[in-house]
């Protein structure tokens, strides 16, 4: 049986009347902002959606309007309360009236907003991400990686137009000691609802060539707190946590700590803080090497000085020994002569028949048989000891001379005296043309002065 026929206008008017009866007062509606735009008149138009918890599919959608006079009050109130912009991707709790227009259909007229709901939802999602990372056992995987001693090859995930990236590169390339870094940029969106997917894509590109890099740096400039929503997503955090290279973050917020910061090997507040940390690593290593070099040089000098003292003491002991041996030999010779004379006197006394013979030949016998051979032995001993001492002193002096020459040859000042020169840039000796660029300023150090020059051409060897 055919029912009542309505004109389209009558139907829409009846729907409007029914809705006004069913929803006569304001009510609170929660949903996620899918789209938001502000027109030239100051009105704000929002598309609210509700998504399925398991599939993330949109199950409901509605238009909401915030008229200009209300938007001028609600926007600053919300942003001051939450520290973030009213933007797509955040969950909101809105006080609305339900309206129906014959031409434009159903819409919600926003009268108020509850910032506490948005803050609670963001924190809830953040805690859910942390809990899932802990349950998967991956939350501290990247944190446990060891940073290289010299992280020179750096893969940077950022936007080339970001001020934070420019500041990062400038600070690394203009460090006070002239350290050289190899920086490769992997372009990515750094804010917005698609930022996490874009950053993960950049990480996957780095993963395919990970042997080329020492570390990964994820940096962006400052911005609203809402820009950090992507950095709390499980999708991004899980990729950072499981990345095989150490990841450093400088996301550009002084007070906020994102989940991405928590799972990274090291996190810093700003991009310049990351670059300052890397420069400090190189500076500390350079200082340690300088201390080691000075320690080696001082050790060589100490060894040389100790050898000089040891050689002098050895010479003194040998001279004392030679004197003692000579004196002892002299005393023994004198004692021998005295015993011979006593024996002669005794013999003469008891053998007077041979007295005349002994008187005539005694001096000759004593001189030729005892005194002269004793003097020869003494002279030979003295000569042998002298030669031995001189040979020992000569060997020790030669060895000391070689050590002194080796030390002196390593002194840059002596090299200059022999006609060599040193090329210096930024207070460091230039060892390769690869570290020089056209228009760089250099200093050439010679024996009698210095020459300052500018590079106009570089030729291979």
Secondary structure, 3 states (H helix, E strand, C coil): CCCCCCCHHHHHHHHHHHHHHHCCCCEEEEEEEEEEEECCCCCEEEEEEEECCCCCCEEEEEEEEECHHHHHHHHHHHHHHHCCCCCCCCEEEEEEEEEEECCCEEEEEEEEECHHHHHHHHHHHHHHHHHHHHHHCCCCCCCCCCCCCCCCEEEEEECCCCHHHHHHHHHHHCCCCCCCCEEEEEECCCCCCCHHHHHHHHHHHHHCCHHHCCEEEEECCCCCHHHHHHHHCHHHHHHHHCCCCEEEEECCCCCCCCHHHHHCCEEECCHHHHHHHHHHHHHHHHHHHHHHHHHHHHHHHHHHHHHHHHHHHHHHHHHHHHHHHHHHHHHHHHHHHHHHHHHHHHHHHHCHHHHHHHHHHHHHHHHHHHHHHHHHHHHHHHHHHHHHHHHHHHHHHHHHHHHHHHHHHCCHHHHHHCCCCEEEECCEECCCHHHCCCCCEEEEEECCEEEEEECCCCCCC
